[in-house]
Amino acid sequence: MRTFALLAPWIRRFLLEHLVNERNLAHNTQSSYRDTLVLFLPFVANKTAKSIDLITVEDVRADIVRQFLLELEQKRGCSISTRNQRLASIHALARFIGEHSPEHIAWLTEIRSIPFKKTSKPSMAYLERNEMDALLNAPNRQYLQGIRDHALLFFLYNHRFSQGF
């Protein structure tokens, strides 16, 4: 088996070199990408009946990625936002492999063709009149900081309505 076809060296370079040195991503983002692979690799190993260390790049097919995403939503109860974040991690890995290995560009295209799901934006919550009054009365106006806080809250309250929101 050709070494460049194995997925393990690519993942190592992706996590330890690309995310840290080339992209300089935040630690939480790096952890999130790693956590995606912690979930994804056993799933792929199970679907391909291979040991994790023997998974090749070509074993990570689009249909397996779609099944993984479906399992995240249905069995693990993940939200669409979480599903999309996991897909973004897989897309990033595929893009990294495709950029460094021209042999895998067709594979990259197949993986990157998996679309993100649209999410509904949460509706804008508002405060009732009594809640707004309580918020405006919360700062202790006997102190300068309280006067400042009250003025800022009052300004923000009035500005919101003058903009027609």
Backbone as a chain_set.jsonl record, in Angstrom:
{"seq": "MRTFALLAPWIRRFLLEHLVNERNLAHNTQSSYRDTLVLFLPFVANKTAKSIDLITVEDVRADIVRQFLLELEQKRGCSISTRNQRLASIHALARFIGEHSPEHIAWLTEIRSIPFKKTSKPSMAYLERNEMDALLNAPNRQYLQGIRDHALLFFLYNHRFSQGF", "coords": {"N": [[0.852, -1.178, 0.0], [0.566, 2.212, -0.821], [2.211, 4.835, 0.864], [1.357, 7.513, 0.769], [-1.33, 7.263, 0.401], [-2.466, 6.439, 2.761], [-4.455, 7.607, 5.444], [-3.68, 8.413, 7.994], [-1.008, 9.73, 8.172], [-1.635, 12.134, 6.893], [-3.572, 13.234, 8.593], [-2.073, 13.643, 10.869], [-0.224, 15.609, 9.972], [-2.068, 17.584, 9.306], [-3.312, 18.242, 11.799], [-1.102, 18.846, 13.506], [0.678, 20.46, 12.094], [-0.54, 22.059, 10.006], [-2.956, 23.297, 11.135], [-1.871, 24.514, 13.397], [0.649, 25.835, 12.754], [0.503, 26.867, 10.038], [-2.126, 27.922, 9.718], [-2.624, 29.035, 12.205], [-4.734, 28.725, 14.068], [-7.147, 29.212, 16.697], [-6.863, 27.694, 19.947], [-9.203, 26.41, 20.837], [-10.542, 25.981, 18.409], [-8.767, 24.245, 17.156], [-9.001, 22.085, 18.918], [-11.675, 21.454, 18.479], [-11.638, 20.589, 15.802], [-10.004, 18.34, 16.132], [-11.642, 16.837, 17.846], [-13.753, 16.291, 16.127], [-12.515, 14.505, 14.381], [-11.966, 12.467, 16.17], [-14.486, 11.422, 16.567], [-15.212, 10.824, 13.946], [-13.277, 9.092, 12.687], [-13.419, 6.42, 13.969], [-16.0, 5.85, 13.083], [-15.684, 5.735, 10.276], [-13.855, 3.618, 10.165], [-15.448, 1.55, 11.118], [-17.424, 1.444, 9.107], [-15.901, 0.732, 6.88], [-14.753, -1.58, 7.632], [-12.121, -1.711, 8.529], [-9.029, -1.304, 10.319], [-8.34, 1.635, 12.213], [-5.803, 2.74, 11.715], [-5.275, 1.815, 9.186], [-6.914, 3.041, 7.404], [-7.517, 4.559, 4.315], [-7.149, 7.51, 2.252], [-8.989, 7.382, 0.178], [-10.927, 5.782, 1.32], [-12.497, 7.428, 2.779], [-15.241, 8.307, 1.78], [-17.765, 10.265, 0.105], [-20.379, 9.334, 0.597], [-20.071, 8.024, 3.02], [-19.345, 10.131, 4.668], [-21.731, 11.582, 4.588], [-23.437, 9.742, 5.864], [-22.259, 9.744, 8.381], [-22.778, 12.382, 9.202], [-25.543, 12.309, 9.295], [-25.909, 10.457, 11.337], [-24.861, 11.931, 13.452], [-26.847, 13.865, 13.793], [-29.24, 12.343, 14.161], [-28.766, 10.077, 15.948], [-26.983, 11.01, 17.904], [-28.121, 13.383, 18.538], [-27.321, 15.945, 17.809], [-27.247, 19.439, 17.009], [-28.103, 21.312, 14.018], [-26.217, 23.27, 13.629], [-23.989, 22.215, 14.968], [-23.585, 19.934, 13.428], [-22.921, 21.177, 10.984], [-20.541, 22.394, 11.753], [-18.912, 20.171, 12.228], [-18.846, 19.154, 9.638], [-17.491, 21.247, 8.397], [-14.964, 20.9, 9.501], [-14.23, 18.447, 8.354], [-14.281, 19.193, 5.661], [-12.159, 21.038, 5.721], [-9.974, 19.349, 6.279], [-10.041, 17.768, 3.961], [-9.556, 19.719, 2.011], [-6.95, 20.453, 2.739], [-5.563, 18.046, 2.218], [-6.054, 17.813, -0.553], [-4.74, 20.112, -1.514], [-2.094, 19.483, -1.101], [-1.669, 17.118, -2.367], [-1.989, 16.355, -5.49], [-3.075, 14.076, -6.639], [-5.361, 13.57, -5.282], [-7.345, 15.381, -5.906], [-9.795, 14.98, -7.253], [-11.103, 13.447, -5.363], [-11.209, 15.335, -3.301], [-12.988, 17.192, -4.44], [-15.316, 15.686, -4.465], [-15.81, 15.321, -1.708], [-16.006, 17.976, -0.861], [-18.322, 18.685, -2.112], [-20.434, 18.094, -0.506], [-23.088, 19.609, 0.982], [-23.615, 22.324, 3.345], [-26.129, 22.476, 5.861], [-28.935, 24.607, 6.006], [-29.601, 26.824, 8.651], [-32.051, 27.962, 10.937], [-32.356, 31.315, 11.894], [-32.224, 32.519, 15.202], [-35.088, 34.049, 16.652], [-35.341, 37.523, 17.352], [-35.183, 38.411, 20.616], [-37.063, 40.344, 22.943], [-37.437, 42.782, 25.549], [-39.977, 43.045, 27.976], [-41.978, 45.835, 29.086], [-41.88, 46.172, 31.929], [-39.626, 44.627, 32.506], [-37.634, 46.063, 31.178], [-37.751, 48.451, 32.611], [-36.89, 47.517, 35.109], [-34.277, 46.816, 34.465], [-33.206, 49.333, 33.77], [-33.386, 50.58, 36.229], [-31.622, 49.184, 37.785], [-28.809, 49.961, 38.067], [-26.943, 51.575, 40.637], [-27.501, 54.771, 41.24], [-26.299, 56.486, 42.98], [-23.662, 56.491, 42.85], [-20.852, 57.272, 40.734], [-20.256, 55.319, 38.791], [-22.66, 53.973, 38.656], [-24.337, 55.978, 37.663], [-23.154, 56.297, 35.172], [-23.565, 53.69, 34.083], [-26.379, 53.605, 34.02], [-26.897, 55.696, 32.234], [-25.709, 54.674, 29.881], [-27.262, 52.344, 29.443], [-29.772, 53.536, 29.118], [-29.292, 55.111, 26.864], [-28.755, 53.088, 24.945], [-31.23, 51.782, 24.95], [-32.97, 53.805, 23.991], [-31.752, 54.336, 21.527], [-32.158, 51.993, 20.131], [-34.904, 52.033, 19.561], [-35.115, 54.354, 18.073], [-33.936, 53.653, 15.725], [-35.724, 52.055, 14.493], [-36.014, 49.298, 14.969]], "CA": [[0.0, 0.0, 0.0], [1.361, 3.425, -0.901], [2.141, 5.605, 2.1], [0.586, 8.754, 0.623], [-2.755, 6.95, 0.372], [-2.951, 6.277, 4.123], [-5.013, 8.836, 5.998], [-3.029, 8.774, 9.264], [0.006, 10.793, 8.06], [-2.3, 13.386, 6.534], [-4.217, 13.77, 9.789], [-1.0, 14.14, 11.739], [0.241, 16.893, 9.417], [-3.184, 18.536, 9.389], [-3.51, 18.691, 13.176], [0.091, 19.355, 14.172], [1.398, 21.464, 11.309], [-1.408, 22.988, 9.282], [-3.826, 24.086, 12.012], [-1.08, 25.265, 14.366], [1.66, 26.719, 12.168], [0.102, 27.553, 8.816], [-3.37, 28.673, 9.898], [-2.58, 29.684, 13.515], [-6.097, 28.73, 14.595], [-7.287, 29.23, 18.149], [-6.778, 26.372, 20.577], [-10.538, 25.793, 20.842], [-10.825, 25.522, 17.049], [-7.944, 23.048, 16.965], [-9.631, 21.011, 19.7], [-12.915, 21.09, 17.813], [-11.266, 19.787, 14.632], [-9.539, 17.055, 16.646], [-12.806, 16.105, 18.354], [-14.477, 15.787, 14.961], [-11.82, 13.315, 13.892], [-12.137, 11.415, 17.186], [-15.782, 10.798, 16.285], [-15.315, 10.421, 12.545], [-12.398, 7.973, 12.312], [-14.018, 5.118, 14.302], [-17.156, 5.652, 12.217], [-15.163, 5.286, 8.973], [-13.272, 2.289, 10.373], [-16.568, 0.62, 11.228], [-18.077, 1.311, 7.794], [-15.001, 0.097, 5.905], [-14.247, -2.811, 8.254], [-10.659, -1.607, 8.601], [-8.469, -0.677, 11.502], [-8.196, 3.077, 12.002], [-4.487, 3.054, 11.14], [-5.207, 1.346, 7.797], [-7.859, 3.786, 6.572], [-6.884, 5.358, 3.268], [-7.878, 8.717, 1.875], [-10.115, 6.981, -0.665], [-11.963, 5.171, 2.16], [-13.362, 8.507, 3.261], [-16.092, 8.634, 0.634], [-18.833, 11.227, 0.382], [-21.542, 8.665, 1.185], [-19.755, 7.749, 4.427], [-19.429, 11.417, 5.372], [-23.163, 11.882, 4.741], [-23.96, 8.847, 6.904], [-21.729, 10.247, 9.647], [-23.514, 13.596, 9.551], [-26.895, 11.886, 9.643], [-25.825, 9.844, 12.664], [-24.693, 13.015, 14.43], [-28.139, 14.503, 14.028], [-30.298, 11.439, 14.61], [-28.438, 9.243, 17.104], [-26.312, 11.79, 18.946], [-28.97, 14.523, 18.865], [-26.602, 17.203, 17.574], [-27.979, 20.465, 16.266], [-27.618, 21.545, 12.658], [-24.985, 24.059, 13.758], [-22.909, 21.286, 15.314], [-23.373, 19.128, 12.222], [-22.201, 22.003, 10.02], [-19.18, 22.593, 12.249], [-18.196, 18.911, 11.968], [-18.618, 19.106, 8.197], [-16.441, 22.224, 8.099], [-13.702, 20.261, 9.863], [-13.934, 17.437, 7.331], [-13.945, 19.961, 4.457], [-10.821, 21.611, 5.906], [-9.024, 18.253, 6.105], [-10.045, 17.407, 2.538], [-8.878, 20.794, 1.282], [-5.527, 20.323, 3.049], [-5.028, 16.902, 1.467], [-6.105, 18.146, -1.974], [-3.724, 21.12, -1.826], [-0.754, 18.9, -1.022], [-1.604, 15.874, -3.13], [-2.818, 16.494, -6.686], [-3.75, 12.817, -6.936], [-6.616, 13.501, -4.538], [-8.209, 16.522, -6.212], [-11.142, 14.471, -7.545], [-11.656, 13.061, -4.062], [-11.506, 16.598, -2.629], [-14.202, 17.739, -5.045], [-16.439, 14.859, -4.006], [-16.071, 15.62, -0.293], [-16.421, 19.377, -0.738], [-19.663, 18.853, -2.694], [-21.431, 17.862, 0.535], [-23.472, 20.971, 1.383], [-24.011, 22.658, 4.703], [-27.567, 22.658, 6.011], [-29.332, 25.938, 6.449], [-30.15, 26.874, 10.003], [-32.924, 29.111, 11.159], [-31.797, 32.283, 12.818], [-33.134, 32.693, 16.332], [-35.826, 35.307, 16.615], [-34.812, 38.542, 18.251], [-35.969, 38.523, 21.84], [-37.202, 41.709, 23.437], [-37.815, 42.882, 26.947], [-41.254, 43.673, 28.292], [-41.801, 47.163, 29.691], [-41.455, 46.043, 33.332], [-38.256, 44.108, 32.498], [-36.77, 47.175, 30.794], [-37.711, 49.361, 33.76], [-36.031, 46.901, 36.126], [-32.901, 46.916, 33.984], [-32.784, 50.733, 33.875], [-33.303, 50.951, 37.645], [-30.643, 48.343, 38.473], [-27.575, 50.645, 38.503], [-27.052, 52.45, 41.805], [-27.16, 56.104, 40.736], [-25.633, 57.29, 44.007], [-22.236, 56.44, 42.527], [-20.553, 57.665, 39.356], [-20.383, 54.151, 37.906], [-24.091, 53.719, 38.497], [-24.856, 57.005, 36.749], [-22.639, 55.928, 33.842], [-24.259, 52.493, 33.619], [-27.758, 53.98, 33.717], [-26.885, 56.499, 31.004], [-25.44, 53.774, 28.758], [-28.444, 51.503, 29.208], [-30.832, 54.399, 28.612], [-28.913, 55.453, 25.483], [-28.953, 51.903, 24.096], [-32.668, 51.56, 24.854], [-33.532, 54.828, 23.107], [-31.172, 54.199, 20.193], [-32.79, 50.838, 19.482], [-36.206, 52.412, 19.034], [-34.989, 55.424, 17.068], [-33.501, 53.016, 14.484], [-36.851, 51.323, 13.935], [-35.848, 47.85, 15.072]], "C": [[0.894, 1.236, 0.0], [1.137, 4.263, 0.354], [1.276, 6.848, 1.939], [-0.911, 8.502, 0.594], [-3.326, 6.758, 1.776], [-3.4, 7.625, 4.684], [-4.245, 9.328, 7.227], [-1.943, 9.846, 9.123], [-0.589, 12.148, 7.695], [-2.936, 14.038, 7.756], [-3.173, 14.349, 10.74], [-0.515, 15.497, 11.256], [-0.833, 17.969, 9.539], [-3.308, 19.111, 10.794], [-2.287, 19.383, 13.768], [0.824, 20.444, 13.401], [0.451, 22.514, 10.741], [-2.216, 23.886, 10.217], [-3.03, 24.996, 12.939], [-0.182, 26.283, 13.681], [1.161, 27.525, 10.981], [-1.128, 28.426, 9.024], [-3.41, 29.453, 11.204], [-3.98, 29.816, 14.117], [-6.09, 28.71, 16.117], [-7.281, 27.805, 18.697], [-8.129, 25.658, 20.579], [-10.919, 25.27, 19.465], [-10.031, 24.261, 16.756], [-8.553, 21.859, 17.702], [-10.912, 20.528, 19.037], [-12.635, 20.22, 16.585], [-10.799, 18.397, 15.069], [-10.711, 16.211, 17.121], [-13.66, 15.55, 17.224], [-13.84, 14.5, 14.467], [-11.912, 12.16, 14.883], [-13.461, 10.687, 16.976], [-15.812, 10.155, 14.903], [-14.499, 9.178, 12.204], [-12.938, 6.604, 12.733], [-15.237, 4.806, 13.441], [-16.712, 5.115, 10.858], [-14.588, 3.876, 9.096], [-14.372, 1.229, 10.443], [-17.22, 0.371, 9.873], [-17.209, 0.587, 6.774], [-14.442, -1.23, 6.399], [-12.723, -2.852, 8.234], [-10.265, -1.049, 9.956], [-8.236, 0.806, 11.198], [-6.866, 3.415, 11.335], [-4.332, 2.592, 9.694], [-6.197, 2.058, 6.875], [-7.077, 4.612, 5.562], [-7.73, 6.593, 2.982], [-9.125, 8.339, 1.087], [-11.232, 6.293, 0.12], [-12.947, 6.208, 2.693], [-14.165, 9.007, 2.066], [-17.21, 9.581, 1.068], [-20.039, 10.553, 1.029], [-21.305, 8.339, 2.659], [-19.825, 9.032, 5.238], [-20.896, 11.786, 5.596], [-23.803, 11.013, 5.824], [-23.51, 9.312, 8.29], [-22.516, 11.472, 10.114], [-24.942, 13.278, 9.977], [-26.916, 11.255, 11.038], [-25.643, 10.909, 13.746], [-26.038, 13.629, 14.795], [-29.132, 13.554, 14.691], [-29.95, 10.678, 15.879], [-27.803, 10.029, 18.235], [-27.108, 13.026, 19.342], [-28.291, 15.872, 18.684], [-27.467, 18.169, 16.766], [-27.392, 20.596, 14.862], [-26.327, 22.355, 12.69], [-23.791, 23.168, 14.077], [-22.575, 20.408, 14.121], [-22.564, 19.913, 11.2], [-20.759, 22.253, 10.456], [-18.35, 21.342, 12.006], [-17.89, 18.78, 10.474], [-17.527, 20.086, 7.79], [-15.069, 21.655, 8.427], [-13.284, 19.242, 8.81], [-13.571, 18.119, 6.015], [-12.526, 20.518, 4.55], [-9.746, 20.539, 5.729], [-8.918, 17.871, 4.632], [-9.309, 18.46, 1.708], [-7.367, 20.722, 1.503], [-4.896, 19.196, 2.242], [-4.987, 17.226, -0.019], [-5.042, 19.15, -2.387], [-2.324, 20.528, -1.882], [-0.586, 17.62, -1.83], [-2.524, 15.97, -4.346], [-3.571, 15.223, -7.066], [-5.139, 12.748, -6.303], [-7.567, 14.66, -4.838], [-9.643, 16.075, -6.529], [-11.847, 14.063, -6.257], [-12.062, 14.312, -3.276], [-12.814, 17.187, -3.136], [-15.432, 16.987, -4.567], [-16.809, 15.191, -2.553], [-16.611, 17.043, -0.13], [-17.805, 19.629, -1.344], [-20.777, 18.601, -1.675], [-21.809, 19.231, 1.108], [-23.729, 21.096, 2.888], [-25.53, 22.791, 4.727], [-27.834, 24.077, 6.47], [-29.913, 25.828, 7.85], [-31.052, 28.091, 10.115], [-32.265, 30.032, 12.172], [-32.771, 32.455, 13.974], [-33.826, 34.047, 16.25], [-35.269, 36.259, 17.67], [-35.73, 38.662, 19.46], [-36.038, 39.988, 22.257], [-37.625, 41.66, 24.893], [-39.184, 43.539, 27.064], [-40.977, 44.985, 29.011], [-41.287, 47.053, 31.128], [-40.027, 45.492, 33.435], [-37.263, 45.221, 32.147], [-36.653, 48.178, 31.931], [-36.797, 48.809, 34.856], [-34.561, 47.001, 35.721], [-32.379, 48.35, 34.125], [-32.628, 51.181, 35.33], [-32.248, 50.164, 38.413], [-29.375, 49.09, 38.889], [-27.844, 51.58, 39.689], [-26.558, 53.836, 41.402], [-26.611, 57.034, 41.81], [-24.128, 57.346, 43.748], [-22.04, 56.798, 41.057], [-20.7, 56.5, 38.377], [-21.84, 53.81, 37.648], [-24.741, 54.718, 37.558], [-24.424, 56.685, 35.323], [-23.403, 54.737, 33.274], [-25.706, 52.798, 33.227], [-27.822, 54.762, 32.406], [-26.629, 55.618, 29.78], [-26.652, 52.911, 28.43], [-29.577, 52.322, 28.598], [-30.565, 54.8, 27.16], [-29.178, 54.277, 24.542], [-30.442, 51.616, 23.896], [-33.295, 52.536, 23.867], [-33.013, 54.703, 21.683], [-31.837, 53.06, 19.428], [-34.113, 51.248, 18.85], [-36.121, 53.509, 18.0], [-34.548, 54.858, 15.713], [-34.607, 52.189, 13.847], [-36.729, 49.823, 13.978], [-37.09, 47.202, 15.577]], "O": [[1.873, 1.294, 0.744], [0.013, 4.383, 0.841], [0.54, 7.211, 2.857], [-1.692, 9.441, 0.748], [-4.533, 6.895, 1.973], [-2.781, 8.655, 4.417], [-4.172, 10.533, 7.47], [-1.952, 10.804, 9.897], [-0.099, 13.187, 8.139], [-2.848, 15.253, 7.933], [-3.372, 15.408, 11.336], [-0.406, 16.435, 12.047], [-0.535, 19.125, 9.839], [-3.398, 20.327, 10.963], [-2.42, 20.396, 14.456], [1.519, 21.266, 14.0], [0.624, 23.711, 10.972], [-2.161, 25.11, 10.097], [-3.453, 26.114, 13.235], [-0.245, 27.472, 13.994], [1.371, 28.736, 10.92], [-1.163, 29.561, 8.548], [-4.149, 30.432, 11.311], [-4.361, 30.879, 14.609], [-5.136, 28.244, 16.74], [-7.642, 26.85, 18.01], [-8.198, 24.451, 20.351], [-11.555, 24.222, 19.36], [-10.559, 23.313, 16.174], [-8.611, 20.754, 17.164], [-11.201, 19.332, 19.032], [-13.323, 19.224, 16.36], [-11.157, 17.395, 14.45], [-10.776, 15.015, 16.838], [-14.227, 14.464, 17.345], [-14.531, 13.525, 14.17], [-11.934, 10.997, 14.478], [-13.548, 9.477, 17.182], [-16.371, 9.074, 14.721], [-14.99, 8.298, 11.497], [-12.918, 5.685, 11.914], [-15.486, 3.648, 13.104], [-17.29, 4.156, 10.346], [-14.813, 3.036, 8.225], [-14.231, 0.141, 9.886], [-17.532, -0.769, 9.527], [-17.73, -0.101, 5.896], [-13.737, -1.923, 5.665], [-12.117, -3.888, 7.958], [-11.062, -0.41, 10.643], [-7.965, 1.177, 10.056], [-6.816, 4.292, 10.472], [-3.35, 2.946, 9.041], [-6.305, 1.715, 5.697], [-6.101, 5.278, 5.908], [-8.876, 6.696, 3.419], [-10.195, 8.908, 1.301], [-12.365, 6.225, -0.356], [-14.092, 5.888, 3.014], [-13.81, 10.0, 1.43], [-17.545, 9.674, 2.249], [-20.662, 11.134, 1.917], [-22.24, 8.375, 3.459], [-20.31, 9.026, 6.37], [-21.26, 12.252, 6.676], [-24.618, 11.496, 6.611], [-24.282, 9.276, 9.248], [-22.873, 11.578, 11.287], [-25.482, 13.893, 10.897], [-27.836, 11.494, 11.82], [-26.21, 10.795, 14.833], [-26.323, 13.877, 15.966], [-29.788, 13.917, 15.667], [-30.761, 10.635, 16.805], [-28.058, 9.744, 19.405], [-26.814, 13.653, 20.36], [-28.659, 16.842, 19.347], [-28.298, 17.762, 15.954], [-26.326, 20.057, 14.565], [-25.441, 22.143, 11.863], [-22.709, 23.349, 13.519], [-21.402, 20.167, 13.836], [-21.623, 19.38, 10.613], [-19.858, 22.315, 9.619], [-17.188, 21.447, 11.614], [-16.802, 18.346, 10.094], [-16.717, 19.776, 6.916], [-14.107, 21.906, 7.7], [-12.117, 19.186, 8.422], [-12.654, 17.676, 5.324], [-11.775, 20.476, 3.575], [-8.72, 20.791, 5.098], [-7.817, 17.674, 4.118], [-8.535, 18.126, 0.811], [-6.592, 20.909, 0.565], [-3.828, 19.365, 1.654], [-3.989, 16.945, -0.683], [-4.498, 19.058, -3.487], [-1.468, 21.013, -2.622], [0.524, 17.103, -1.958], [-3.718, 15.692, -4.237], [-4.597, 15.29, -7.743], [-5.988, 11.968, -6.733], [-8.509, 14.888, -4.079], [-10.599, 16.729, -6.113], [-13.042, 14.305, -6.088], [-13.129, 14.346, -2.662], [-13.649, 17.63, -2.348], [-16.47, 17.591, -4.296], [-17.987, 15.324, -2.222], [-17.546, 17.283, 0.634], [-18.396, 20.683, -1.108], [-21.943, 18.871, -1.96], [-20.958, 19.933, 1.655], [-24.014, 20.122, 3.584], [-26.142, 23.174, 3.729], [-27.059, 24.664, 7.225], [-30.616, 24.874, 8.184], [-30.833, 29.112, 9.463], [-31.694, 29.587, 13.168], [-33.983, 32.529, 13.771], [-33.237, 35.046, 15.837], [-34.794, 35.843, 18.727], [-36.912, 38.979, 19.328], [-35.142, 40.771, 21.94], [-38.102, 40.641, 25.394], [-39.5, 44.477, 26.332], [-39.866, 45.215, 29.49], [-40.356, 47.766, 31.505], [-39.295, 45.855, 34.356], [-36.189, 45.314, 32.741], [-35.568, 48.7, 32.188], [-36.022, 49.553, 35.458], [-33.701, 47.249, 36.566], [-31.243, 48.559, 34.551], [-31.824, 52.064, 35.624], [-32.004, 50.452, 39.585], [-28.898, 48.864, 40.001], [-28.855, 52.282, 39.724], [-25.358, 54.056, 41.241], [-26.472, 58.235, 41.58], [-23.413, 58.147, 44.35], [-22.95, 56.644, 40.242], [-21.207, 56.674, 37.269], [-22.206, 53.405, 36.544], [-25.595, 54.354, 36.75], [-25.214, 56.786, 34.385], [-23.838, 54.765, 32.123], [-26.195, 52.301, 32.212], [-28.693, 54.52, 31.571], [-27.271, 55.802, 28.746], [-27.02, 52.768, 27.264], [-30.258, 51.867, 27.679], [-31.477, 54.827, 26.333], [-29.756, 54.453, 23.47], [-30.864, 51.249, 22.799], [-34.07, 52.13, 23.001], [-33.757, 54.939, 20.731], [-32.051, 53.156, 18.22], [-34.41, 50.853, 17.723], [-36.982, 53.59, 17.124], [-34.752, 55.491, 14.678], [-34.423, 51.671, 12.745], [-37.278, 49.132, 13.119], [-37.131, 45.98, 15.727]]}, "num_chains": 1, "name": "protein.A"}
